[in-house]
Amino acid sequence: MKRFYKRADVVPQDSGFTVELDGRLVKTPEKRPAISPTKALAEAICQEWNAQEDKVAPDSMLMAKLLNTAIDRVETRRDDLISELVNYADTDLLCYRAESPADLAALQATEWQPLLDWLVDTHEVHLTVTTGILHVAQDKAGLAKVGTILQDIDSFRLAAFYNITTLCGSVSVALNVLGGNIDGAQAWRAAILDEQYQIDQWGRDDEAKIRHDNMKAELDAAVSFLTML
């Protein structure tokens, strides 16, 4: 759509901060007030609005998109999303290792195992590691602990957490990010370890590069979103 405003500004609200476009309050797609819990997040979203040119491209506004998701989707269906995330833990990327080649198996152990060890040390969540692609059911008590951890996360953090999990295919990676054990670059490296190994062996095509660039941009936005909370 065509840009319909001259400037965006951050203004305080009783419950946080919001963005106004020429004095008009920004709302979510469901017409709820788009209130950010912190000024830093509101300022980042304000920059996205001001960066739009002749046409507004909502897909380029990743911070605003996450805020809208938190308010319109996460807040209204938390239990369903948490159940979905627990299911991710049951098929967590970090638990499925290669049998061969040996250098890939060693790389997975080096990069992934410390993240699973951190889960044990920090949350007493033990996830079973296997080789191959056949599903191995995780311990129900461990999955229940993951659900309990997620229940304690507010809807804004849960929105970012959900994106990190789905982009990385791993609740373990997302929990490590949320707990401050790894940053966005480390999360991305863990998420694409297998693909990067194949790229190093055989090269990468243009389509794969575009897909990776888009995924990384969304992951970086989700990590930044968490930081600004």
PLY file of the C-alpha trace (Angstrom):
ply
format ascii 1.0
element vertex 229
property float x
property float y
property float z
element edge 228
property int vertex1
property int vertex2
end_header
0.00 0.00 0.00
1.05 3.59 -0.57
2.74 5.39 2.31
-0.03 7.44 3.92
1.88 9.29 6.66
4.74 11.75 6.92
6.43 10.58 10.09
6.28 8.06 12.89
6.91 8.94 16.54
7.17 7.02 19.81
4.74 8.10 22.51
4.31 6.74 26.05
1.19 4.84 27.10
0.00 3.75 30.54
1.14 0.17 29.87
4.20 0.88 27.72
5.00 2.74 24.52
3.42 2.93 21.12
4.03 4.40 17.68
1.91 7.14 16.19
1.75 7.94 12.50
1.10 11.68 12.15
-0.51 11.55 15.58
-2.63 8.46 14.93
-2.14 5.38 17.09
-0.82 2.31 15.27
-3.02 -0.74 15.74
-2.52 -4.43 15.11
-4.26 -6.23 12.21
-6.96 -7.23 14.75
-7.42 -3.54 15.62
-5.87 -3.77 19.05
-3.52 -1.01 20.28
0.04 -1.92 19.27
1.60 -1.28 22.69
5.27 -2.22 23.18
6.31 -3.10 26.75
9.62 -1.23 26.41
10.72 2.02 24.83
13.61 0.32 23.03
11.21 -1.98 21.17
8.86 0.88 20.31
11.81 2.87 18.94
12.89 -0.07 16.76
9.36 -0.37 15.37
9.21 3.41 14.84
12.41 3.17 12.79
10.77 0.50 10.63
7.83 2.79 9.91
10.09 5.75 9.13
12.25 3.59 6.85
9.32 2.84 4.52
9.51 4.59 1.19
6.71 5.41 -1.27
5.02 2.10 -0.50
4.66 0.42 2.88
6.00 -3.15 2.81
4.70 -4.91 5.96
6.91 -7.95 5.34
9.98 -5.74 5.79
8.83 -4.65 9.26
9.90 -7.70 11.24
9.77 -6.09 14.69
6.27 -4.74 14.12
5.23 -8.12 12.79
6.44 -9.85 15.97
4.68 -7.33 18.18
1.43 -7.85 16.27
1.85 -11.62 16.59
2.38 -11.36 20.35
-0.74 -9.24 20.83
-3.11 -10.81 18.30
-2.08 -14.47 18.29
0.06 -15.45 21.26
-1.96 -13.69 23.92
-5.18 -15.29 22.68
-3.95 -18.88 22.17
-1.01 -19.41 24.51
-1.87 -23.00 25.46
-2.07 -24.16 21.84
1.27 -22.55 20.99
2.96 -24.02 24.05
1.67 -27.48 23.12
3.08 -26.99 19.63
6.45 -25.96 21.06
6.54 -28.99 23.36
6.00 -31.13 20.26
9.07 -29.48 18.74
11.03 -30.58 21.80
9.91 -34.14 21.12
11.58 -33.98 17.68
14.35 -31.53 18.49
16.94 -31.06 15.74
19.86 -31.36 18.18
18.84 -34.88 19.17
19.21 -36.42 15.70
22.84 -37.04 14.82
24.56 -38.42 11.74
26.19 -41.83 11.88
28.52 -40.80 9.06
30.55 -39.14 7.73
32.68 -39.02 10.84
33.61 -35.35 10.51
29.93 -34.32 10.38
29.13 -36.47 13.42
32.04 -34.89 15.29
30.90 -31.40 14.29
27.38 -32.07 15.55
28.72 -33.32 18.86
30.97 -30.28 19.24
28.34 -27.69 18.34
25.12 -29.27 19.62
25.97 -31.24 22.73
26.96 -28.20 24.85
23.52 -26.73 24.20
21.82 -29.90 25.44
24.20 -30.02 28.42
23.18 -26.46 29.29
19.53 -27.56 29.35
20.41 -30.26 31.86
22.46 -27.93 34.06
20.00 -25.03 33.92
16.55 -26.62 33.68
17.16 -30.31 34.47
15.70 -31.17 31.07
17.27 -34.31 29.61
16.67 -34.95 25.91
17.63 -38.30 24.38
20.13 -38.22 21.52
20.00 -40.78 18.71
21.58 -41.42 15.33
19.58 -41.57 12.14
16.18 -40.06 11.36
13.77 -42.50 13.05
11.77 -40.76 15.77
12.73 -41.47 19.36
10.10 -40.40 21.88
11.43 -38.09 24.55
10.83 -38.63 28.25
7.41 -37.27 29.18
8.70 -35.73 32.39
11.30 -33.75 30.43
8.69 -32.55 27.96
6.43 -31.52 30.85
9.29 -29.43 32.25
9.65 -27.68 28.90
5.93 -26.87 29.02
6.27 -25.47 32.54
9.19 -23.25 31.48
7.16 -21.89 28.57
4.11 -21.21 30.73
6.23 -18.75 32.73
7.24 -16.74 29.64
5.18 -13.64 28.84
3.46 -13.41 25.47
6.00 -11.00 23.95
8.92 -13.30 24.70
6.88 -16.32 23.68
6.27 -14.79 20.23
10.00 -14.38 19.66
10.70 -17.79 21.20
8.23 -19.43 18.81
9.95 -17.88 15.79
13.40 -18.94 16.97
12.15 -22.49 17.56
10.46 -22.88 14.20
13.30 -21.28 12.26
15.90 -23.47 13.98
13.77 -26.60 14.34
14.82 -26.72 17.96
13.35 -25.76 21.31
16.80 -26.45 22.77
18.37 -23.70 20.67
15.58 -21.28 21.57
15.94 -22.00 25.29
19.68 -21.39 25.07
19.01 -18.03 23.39
16.34 -17.09 25.92
18.68 -17.98 28.78
21.52 -15.91 27.34
23.79 -18.90 26.79
24.15 -18.26 23.04
23.57 -15.32 20.72
21.84 -15.13 17.37
24.94 -16.02 15.37
25.49 -19.18 17.42
21.82 -20.12 17.12
22.01 -19.75 13.34
25.18 -21.82 13.16
23.50 -24.62 15.12
20.35 -24.45 13.01
22.06 -24.79 9.63
24.97 -27.00 10.66
23.88 -29.92 8.48
23.04 -27.73 5.50
26.26 -25.76 5.84
28.20 -29.02 5.83
26.56 -29.98 2.54
27.19 -26.50 1.12
30.86 -26.75 2.05
31.02 -30.05 0.20
28.95 -29.27 -2.88
28.30 -25.52 -3.02
25.08 -23.54 -2.65
22.59 -22.47 -5.33
20.99 -19.02 -5.54
17.60 -20.23 -4.35
19.07 -21.72 -1.20
21.00 -18.51 -0.51
17.83 -16.41 -0.75
16.01 -18.79 1.58
18.86 -18.71 4.08
19.11 -14.92 3.94
15.38 -14.56 4.65
15.49 -17.07 7.50
18.52 -15.41 9.07
16.88 -11.98 8.89
13.83 -13.34 10.74
16.02 -15.09 13.31
18.08 -11.94 13.92
14.85 -9.96 14.36
13.49 -12.46 16.90
16.73 -12.40 18.91
16.81 -8.58 18.83
13.16 -8.51 19.87
14.03 -10.58 22.95
16.96 -8.31 23.75
14.76 -5.20 23.60
12.33 -6.66 26.12
0 1
1 2
2 3
3 4
4 5
5 6
6 7
7 8
8 9
9 10
10 11
11 12
12 13
13 14
14 15
15 16
16 17
17 18
18 19
19 20
20 21
21 22
22 23
23 24
24 25
25 26
26 27
27 28
28 29
29 30
30 31
31 32
32 33
33 34
34 35
35 36
36 37
37 38
38 39
39 40
40 41
41 42
42 43
43 44
44 45
45 46
46 47
47 48
48 49
49 50
50 51
51 52
52 53
53 54
54 55
55 56
56 57
57 58
58 59
59 60
60 61
61 62
62 63
63 64
64 65
65 66
66 67
67 68
68 69
69 70
70 71
71 72
72 73
73 74
74 75
75 76
76 77
77 78
78 79
79 80
80 81
81 82
82 83
83 84
84 85
85 86
86 87
87 88
88 89
89 90
90 91
91 92
92 93
93 94
94 95
95 96
96 97
97 98
98 99
99 100
100 101
101 102
102 103
103 104
104 105
105 106
106 107
107 108
108 109
109 110
110 111
111 112
112 113
113 114
114 115
115 116
116 117
117 118
118 119
119 120
120 121
121 122
122 123
123 124
124 125
125 126
126 127
127 128
128 129
129 130
130 131
131 132
132 133
133 134
134 135
135 136
136 137
137 138
138 139
139 140
140 141
141 142
142 143
143 144
144 145
145 146
146 147
147 148
148 149
149 150
150 151
151 152
152 153
153 154
154 155
155 156
156 157
157 158
158 159
159 160
160 161
161 162
162 163
163 164
164 165
165 166
166 167
167 168
168 169
169 170
170 171
171 172
172 173
173 174
174 175
175 176
176 177
177 178
178 179
179 180
180 181
181 182
182 183
183 184
184 185
185 186
186 187
187 188
188 189
189 190
190 191
191 192
192 193
193 194
194 195
195 196
196 197
197 198
198 199
199 200
200 201
201 202
202 203
203 204
204 205
205 206
206 207
207 208
208 209
209 210
210 211
211 212
212 213
213 214
214 215
215 216
216 217
217 218
218 219
219 220
220 221
221 222
222 223
223 224
224 225
225 226
226 227
227 228
